[in-house]
Amino acid sequence: MDITLQYFDGCPSWETTSADLRDLIEEHHLAAQVRYQLIETTESAIELGFRGSPTVLIDDVDPFADPEAPLGLSCRLYATPGGLAGSPTRRQLLDALLAACR
């Protein structure tokens, strides 16, 4: 499984998502590798379909996709059981990772 974590400099949440991904991969012995993709310009964001930082792509698919979210260099919000947050919960990430393994 290939995982790409897209982010932009200044995003306060991408490091949390990165740490959660690394921990979950290790804890659940998943055959996965995380690559990091720095999105530096609005033009790049639009070209790549980047809907905010952090964005997790699992085998090139965004499991949290919101087609209504604007493209560009912005912080992304995730609907979690506790309300809107800057990162998906560990449970949400794990569910997405396990679904990709099926």
N, C-alpha and C positions, 0 to 999 in steps of 0.2 A: 504494500500500500504506500503510495506517495502522498505526502502531506505538504502543502505549501502554505505558509503563514505570510500573508500580505499585510504590510503595515506602512506607515509613514513616520518619519522622525517627528517626535513631539507627541505622539499618541501615548496617553498614559496607561492604556490597557493591554497593549500587545505583549508586553513582558509577562503579565499574569497568564495570558492565554498560552504563551510559549511554555512557561513552567508547568502549567496544567497538562498540556499535551505531552511533554517529556515524561512527567510523572506517570500519567495514565499508560503510555506506551510501555514503560518499564514495569509498572505494577501488574499489567495484564499480559505481559510477554507478547506484545503485538509485533508482527514483522512490518515495521513502518519506519520511515525516515522523514524527518522534518527538514524542509528547505525554507529559507527565508527570502522574501522578495520585497525589497524596499521600493515603494512607489514614491517617486520624487516630484512629479509634475502633474498638473491637472490634465494635461494632454495624455500622459501615460495612463492615468486613472481611467479616463474615458475610453481609450483604446483597449484597455484590459477588462473593462466592465467592472472596475473596482468600486464597490459600494460602501467603502469606509473601512477604517482600521479599528481592530484587527479583522481580517477576513481569513477564514480557514477553508482551504480547498482540499478535498480528499479525492484523490484520483481525478483531479481537475473539476470536481463538482463542489459547489457551495451548498452544504447541507442545511444552511440557515438562510438560504436565499430569500430576499424580499424584492420582487421585481419592481416594486413601487419606490424603493429607496433610491435617492439621487446618486448619480455617479460623481466622483470627485474625491478630493483630499479632505475627508471629514472623519470625525469619530463615529464609529458604528454603535448602535444600540441593539441589544438583544432582549427579547421578551423572556424573562426567567420566572420561575414560581414566586420569587421575591420582588418582582417588578422589573422595570427596565434597568439594564446593567451594561457596562462597557465590554463585558466578555460573557460568553455562554458559561453556564455552571459546569463544574466537573462532570456532573451526571449527564448533562446535555452533550458535552463533548464525547463522553464515553459511549453514549447511545449512538452518536453519529459514527464513531470509529467502529463499533461492533456491527452496525448496519452495513458498513462498507466491506466488512469481512465475509458477509454472507454471500 
